[in-house]
Amino acid sequence: MAKEGAQRAEETEQMIEKEGGKEAAEGSAAGSLRAGDTKEMRAVVLSGFGGLNKLRVSKKAMPEPQEGELKIRVKACGLNFIDLMVRQGNIDNPPKTPLVPGFECSGIVEALGDSVKGFEIGDRVMAFVNYNAWAEVVCTPVEFVYKIPDDMSFSEAAAFPMNFVTAYMMLFEVANLREGMSVLVHSAGGGVGQAVAQLCSTIPNVTVFGTASSFKHEAIKDSVTHLFDRNADYVQEVKRISTDGVDIVLDCLCGENTGKGLSLLKPLGTYILYGSSNMVTGETKSFFSFAKSWWQVEKVNPIKLYEENKVIAGFSLLNLLFKQNRGGLIKSVMDKLLTLYNNKKIKPVVDSLWALEEV
């Protein structure tokens, strides 16, 4: 797969960059169409929750921006673990199908809704979208849209918002990462895990412990201080190196790892749950895996937290954005992240590139 996948990725990236200017011009001209004209676009549609056979590329009516929204011609969209869970219906209160998955994308501004300021047609942008990102065109509120730095590619921009905002919020807004602290992050080879490692490197003397599948170790070994195989007894490994444990645990696994993470916390340490990937064990939703993961979660006694001076927290970026109306806070975090990017402190990592039909 390596050679073939790399060639396909390079070709797709060249296609993205080549088509950018042309479609911006097409987008500018699109506004001259008569009112009532129906335009169509391609999108990846999830027809029902389940396996890969529930996804197909279909034509849909092209959306138009409402007041306060931007219309974006999509050049690349993020594919994250949460999208897999959505496909399976493995989330709280899943929307009705059919639906278009995807929560982040990058592209070119094609039209502006009423009262939109700060953007122009033709701007290169990245954005959060409340579903619908896996399409040729999206519309989203202006507060969820950010300009792309000149030297950032569309594919990098599509891999930037969710991973880095999630990592930053957990480290600095929830856990208050400071000099000399230690962090344990699960799935260190994933998008959030790599963002965590990069952000930790911006603070002096931060020790990063990470778990990951062995085949990912080579790619991330330079960014993680102590790296363990995901199947190893990481609790003993961490305690062997740091007898007091760690200051921060970032857990996207859940299940039995909740109790293990809490046991590793130093006094005044913070455990943050931001996912439950242990519930996903196959192509479709497994009620056995769900029940097993739930059963293995340690039932937390608040009195014990009080006695041990430990903090337990949860973090969901999508809920913060789309249910709890914290777009302004996320905008301030994005500003800080883009400053770090422009100062060459962080850089999004693109695992692979796929054409729309291959999703």
C-alpha positions as CSV (number, residue, x, y, z in Angstrom):
1,M,0.0,0.0,0.0
2,A,2.8,2.4,0.8
3,K,4.1,3.2,-2.7
4,E,0.6,3.2,-4.3
5,G,-0.9,5.2,-1.5
6,A,1.9,7.8,-1.5
7,Q,1.5,8.2,-5.3
8,R,-2.3,8.6,-5.0
9,A,-1.9,11.1,-2.1
10,E,0.6,13.2,-4.1
11,E,-1.7,13.2,-7.2
12,T,-4.7,14.1,-5.1
13,E,-2.8,17.0,-3.4
14,Q,-1.7,18.3,-6.8
15,M,-5.3,18.1,-8.0
16,I,-6.5,20.0,-4.9
17,E,-4.0,22.8,-5.4
18,K,-4.5,23.0,-9.2
19,E,-8.2,23.3,-9.0
20,G,-8.2,25.9,-6.3
21,G,-7.9,29.0,-8.4
22,K,-10.2,27.8,-11.2
23,E,-13.1,27.0,-8.9
24,A,-12.7,30.3,-7.0
25,A,-13.3,32.0,-10.3
26,E,-16.2,29.7,-11.0
27,G,-17.6,30.5,-7.6
28,S,-17.4,34.3,-8.3
29,A,-19.4,33.8,-11.5
30,A,-22.0,31.6,-9.8
31,G,-23.8,34.5,-8.2
32,S,-25.0,35.7,-11.6
33,L,-27.4,32.7,-12.0
34,R,-31.1,33.5,-11.9
35,A,-33.0,33.1,-8.7
36,G,-34.7,29.7,-8.7
37,D,-32.0,27.9,-10.6
38,T,-31.3,24.5,-9.0
39,K,-27.7,23.5,-8.7
40,E,-26.4,20.2,-7.6
41,M,-23.3,18.9,-6.0
42,R,-21.7,15.5,-5.0
43,A,-21.7,14.4,-1.4
44,V,-20.9,11.3,0.6
45,V,-24.3,10.2,2.0
46,L,-24.8,7.8,4.9
47,S,-28.0,6.0,4.1
48,G,-28.3,4.3,7.5
49,F,-26.1,3.4,10.5
50,G,-23.8,0.4,10.0
51,G,-20.9,-0.7,7.8
52,L,-19.1,0.7,4.8
53,N,-22.0,-0.4,2.5
54,K,-24.1,2.4,4.1
55,L,-21.9,5.1,2.4
56,R,-22.3,6.2,-1.2
57,V,-21.5,9.2,-3.3
58,S,-24.8,10.9,-4.4
59,K,-26.0,14.1,-5.9
60,K,-27.7,16.6,-3.6
61,A,-29.1,20.1,-4.0
62,M,-26.3,22.6,-3.4
63,P,-26.9,24.7,-0.3
64,E,-26.9,28.5,-0.3
65,P,-25.7,30.7,2.6
66,Q,-28.2,32.0,5.0
67,E,-27.7,35.2,7.0
68,G,-24.4,35.0,8.9
69,E,-23.1,32.1,6.8
70,L,-20.4,31.5,4.3
71,K,-20.6,29.2,1.3
72,I,-17.4,27.2,0.8
73,R,-16.2,25.2,-2.2
74,V,-14.6,22.3,-0.4
75,K,-11.1,21.3,-1.4
76,A,-10.4,18.8,1.5
77,C,-12.4,17.5,4.4
78,G,-11.2,15.8,7.6
79,L,-11.8,12.2,8.3
80,N,-11.6,11.5,12.0
81,F,-12.4,8.7,14.4
82,I,-15.6,10.5,15.4
83,D,-16.8,10.0,11.8
84,L,-16.4,6.3,12.1
85,M,-18.5,6.3,15.3
86,V,-21.2,8.4,13.5
87,R,-21.3,5.9,10.7
88,Q,-22.0,3.2,13.2
89,G,-24.5,5.2,15.1
90,N,-22.2,4.9,18.1
91,I,-22.9,8.4,19.5
92,D,-25.4,10.1,21.8
93,N,-28.6,11.2,20.1
94,P,-27.5,10.5,16.5
95,P,-29.3,12.5,13.8
96,K,-31.7,10.8,11.4
97,T,-30.3,9.2,8.3
98,P,-29.8,9.9,5.4
99,L,-27.1,12.4,6.3
100,V,-23.8,13.8,5.1
101,P,-21.0,13.1,7.6
102,G,-18.0,15.3,8.4
103,F,-17.3,18.1,10.8
104,E,-14.3,20.0,9.3
105,C,-13.2,21.0,5.9
106,S,-11.1,23.5,4.0
107,G,-11.8,25.3,0.7
108,I,-12.5,28.6,-1.0
109,V,-15.2,31.1,-0.1
110,E,-17.8,31.1,-2.9
111,A,-20.5,33.3,-1.5
112,L,-21.4,35.4,1.5
113,G,-24.6,35.5,3.4
114,D,-26.1,38.7,4.6
115,S,-24.3,40.5,7.5
116,V,-21.0,38.5,7.0
117,K,-17.9,40.6,7.5
118,G,-14.2,39.9,7.5
119,F,-14.2,37.5,4.5
120,E,-14.3,37.9,0.8
121,I,-15.1,35.6,-2.1
122,G,-12.0,33.7,-3.0
123,D,-10.6,33.6,0.5
124,R,-8.9,30.3,1.5
125,V,-10.5,29.1,4.7
126,M,-10.9,26.1,7.0
127,A,-14.1,25.6,9.0
128,F,-16.1,23.5,11.4
129,V,-19.4,22.2,10.1
130,N,-22.2,20.6,12.0
131,Y,-22.3,17.6,9.7
132,N,-22.3,17.9,5.9
133,A,-18.5,18.5,5.5
134,W,-18.1,15.5,3.1
135,A,-19.5,17.4,0.2
136,E,-18.3,19.6,-2.7
137,V,-20.0,22.6,-1.1
138,V,-20.9,23.5,2.5
139,C,-22.5,26.4,4.3
140,T,-21.6,27.2,7.9
141,P,-21.8,30.2,10.3
142,V,-19.0,32.7,9.9
143,E,-18.0,32.2,13.6
144,F,-16.8,28.7,12.7
145,V,-14.6,29.8,9.7
146,Y,-10.9,30.7,9.9
147,K,-8.5,32.0,7.2
148,I,-5.8,29.6,6.1
149,P,-2.1,30.7,6.4
150,D,-0.5,31.2,3.0
151,D,1.9,28.3,3.4
152,M,-0.7,25.8,4.7
153,S,-2.1,23.4,2.1
154,F,-5.8,22.6,1.9
155,S,-5.2,19.0,3.1
156,E,-3.2,20.3,6.1
157,A,-6.0,22.8,6.8
158,A,-8.6,20.1,6.8
159,A,-6.5,18.2,9.4
160,F,-5.9,21.2,11.7
161,P,-9.1,22.4,13.5
162,M,-10.5,19.4,15.3
163,N,-7.2,17.8,16.3
164,F,-5.4,20.9,17.5
165,V,-8.3,22.7,19.1
166,T,-9.2,19.5,21.0
167,A,-5.6,19.0,22.1
168,Y,-5.1,22.7,23.1
169,M,-8.4,22.9,25.1
170,M,-7.6,19.8,27.1
171,L,-4.0,20.8,27.9
172,F,-4.4,24.5,28.6
173,E,-8.0,25.3,29.3
174,V,-9.0,22.1,31.3
175,A,-5.7,20.7,32.7
176,N,-3.7,24.0,32.9
177,L,-0.4,22.5,31.5
178,R,2.7,24.2,32.9
179,E,6.4,23.8,32.8
180,G,7.8,20.6,34.2
181,M,4.5,18.6,34.1
182,S,4.0,15.1,32.7
183,V,1.3,13.9,30.3
184,L,0.0,10.5,29.4
185,V,-1.9,10.4,26.1
186,H,-3.5,7.3,24.6
187,S,-3.5,6.8,20.8
188,A,-0.4,8.9,20.5
189,G,-0.2,8.2,16.8
190,G,-3.6,9.6,16.1
191,G,-4.4,13.1,15.0
192,V,-5.2,14.4,18.6
193,G,-2.3,12.5,20.0
194,Q,0.2,14.0,17.6
195,A,-1.2,17.5,18.2
196,V,-0.9,16.9,22.0
197,A,2.8,16.0,21.6
198,Q,3.5,19.0,19.5
199,L,1.8,21.4,21.9
200,C,3.6,19.9,24.8
201,S,6.9,20.6,23.1
202,T,6.0,24.4,23.3
203,I,6.3,24.2,27.1
204,P,9.7,23.7,28.7
205,N,10.5,20.3,30.4
206,V,7.1,18.6,29.7
207,T,7.4,14.8,29.7
208,V,5.0,13.0,27.3
209,F,4.1,9.3,27.9
210,G,2.2,7.8,25.0
211,T,0.6,4.5,24.0
212,A,0.2,3.5,20.3
213,S,0.1,0.5,18.0
214,S,3.6,-0.7,17.4
215,F,3.5,0.1,13.6
216,K,3.0,3.8,14.4
217,H,6.0,4.0,16.8
218,E,8.6,4.9,14.1
219,A,6.6,7.9,12.9
220,I,6.1,9.4,16.4
221,K,9.1,8.3,18.4
222,D,10.8,11.7,18.2
223,S,7.8,13.6,19.6
224,V,6.9,11.4,22.5
225,T,9.3,11.1,25.5
226,H,8.3,7.5,26.5
227,L,6.4,5.4,24.0
228,F,4.6,2.1,24.9
229,D,2.8,-0.5,22.8
230,R,-0.9,-0.1,23.3
231,N,-1.2,-3.7,24.5
232,A,1.6,-3.3,27.1
233,D,1.1,-2.9,30.8
234,Y,1.5,0.9,30.5
235,V,0.6,1.5,34.2
236,Q,3.7,-0.4,35.4
237,E,5.9,1.2,32.7
238,V,4.9,4.7,33.7
239,K,5.4,4.0,37.4
240,R,8.8,2.5,36.7
241,I,9.8,5.8,35.1
242,S,7.8,8.2,37.3
243,T,7.0,6.6,40.6
244,D,4.6,9.4,41.5
245,G,2.6,9.0,38.3
246,V,1.7,11.8,35.9
247,D,0.0,15.2,36.1
248,I,-2.4,14.8,33.2
249,V,-4.1,11.7,31.6
250,L,-5.8,12.2,28.2
251,D,-8.0,9.2,27.5
252,C,-9.9,8.5,24.3
253,L,-10.3,4.8,25.0
254,C,-12.6,4.6,28.1
255,G,-13.4,1.2,29.5
256,E,-10.8,-0.3,31.8
257,N,-8.4,2.6,31.0
258,T,-10.5,5.0,33.1
259,G,-9.5,3.3,36.4
260,K,-5.9,2.9,35.2
261,G,-5.7,6.5,34.3
262,L,-7.0,7.7,37.6
263,S,-4.6,5.4,39.4
264,L,-1.7,7.1,37.6
265,L,-2.6,10.6,38.6
266,K,-0.4,12.6,41.0
267,P,-2.2,14.7,43.7
268,L,-3.8,17.7,41.9
269,G,-3.6,15.7,38.6
270,T,-6.3,15.8,36.0
271,Y,-7.9,12.9,34.1
272,I,-9.8,13.9,30.9
273,L,-12.0,11.6,28.9
274,Y,-12.5,12.7,25.4
275,G,-13.6,9.6,23.5
276,S,-14.6,6.0,23.9
277,S,-12.9,4.1,21.0
278,N,-12.9,0.9,23.0
279,M,-16.6,0.6,22.1
280,V,-15.6,0.3,18.4
281,T,-14.3,-3.2,17.6
282,G,-15.5,-3.9,14.1
283,E,-17.2,-2.4,11.1
284,T,-20.6,-2.2,12.7
285,K,-21.9,-1.2,16.2
286,S,-21.3,-4.0,18.7
287,F,-23.7,-4.0,21.8
288,F,-21.3,-6.4,23.4
289,S,-18.4,-4.0,23.1
290,F,-20.5,-1.2,24.3
291,A,-21.7,-3.2,27.4
292,K,-18.2,-4.4,28.1
293,S,-16.6,-1.0,27.9
294,W,-19.4,0.5,30.1
295,W,-19.0,-2.3,32.7
296,Q,-15.2,-1.8,32.9
297,V,-15.5,1.9,33.6
298,E,-14.5,2.5,37.2
299,K,-17.5,4.0,39.1
300,V,-16.0,7.1,40.5
301,N,-16.6,8.0,44.2
302,P,-16.5,11.8,44.6
303,I,-15.3,11.3,48.2
304,K,-12.3,9.4,46.9
305,L,-11.5,12.3,44.5
306,Y,-11.7,14.7,47.4
307,E,-9.4,12.6,49.6
308,E,-6.8,12.0,46.9
309,N,-6.9,15.5,45.4
310,K,-7.6,14.4,41.9
311,V,-9.7,15.9,39.1
312,I,-11.8,14.1,36.6
313,A,-13.2,15.9,33.5
314,G,-14.7,15.3,30.1
315,F,-14.3,17.1,26.9
316,S,-16.3,17.2,23.7
317,L,-15.4,19.8,21.1
318,L,-18.5,19.2,19.0
319,N,-20.8,19.7,21.9
320,L,-18.9,22.8,22.9
321,L,-19.3,24.2,19.4
322,F,-22.8,23.2,18.3
323,K,-24.7,22.6,21.6
324,Q,-23.1,24.9,24.1
325,N,-22.5,27.9,21.9
326,R,-18.8,28.5,22.7
327,G,-17.8,29.6,19.2
328,G,-16.1,32.7,20.6
329,L,-13.9,30.7,22.9
330,I,-12.9,28.3,20.1
331,K,-12.1,31.4,17.9
332,S,-9.7,32.7,20.5
333,V,-8.0,29.2,20.7
334,M,-7.7,29.1,16.9
335,D,-6.0,32.5,16.9
336,K,-3.4,31.2,19.4
337,L,-2.9,28.0,17.4
338,L,-2.4,29.9,14.1
339,T,0.2,32.1,15.9
340,L,2.0,28.9,16.9
341,Y,1.7,27.6,13.4
342,N,3.1,30.8,11.9
343,N,6.0,30.7,14.3
344,K,6.8,27.1,13.1
345,K,6.0,25.6,16.5
346,I,3.3,23.2,15.3
347,K,2.3,21.6,12.0
348,P,-0.7,19.4,11.1
349,V,0.1,15.9,10.1
350,V,-1.9,14.3,7.2
351,D,-2.0,10.6,7.5
352,S,-3.4,9.9,4.0
353,L,-5.4,11.5,1.1
354,W,-8.4,9.9,-0.5
355,A,-10.6,11.0,-3.4
356,L,-14.3,11.5,-2.6
357,E,-15.3,8.2,-4.2
358,E,-12.8,6.3,-2.1
359,V,-14.1,7.4,1.3
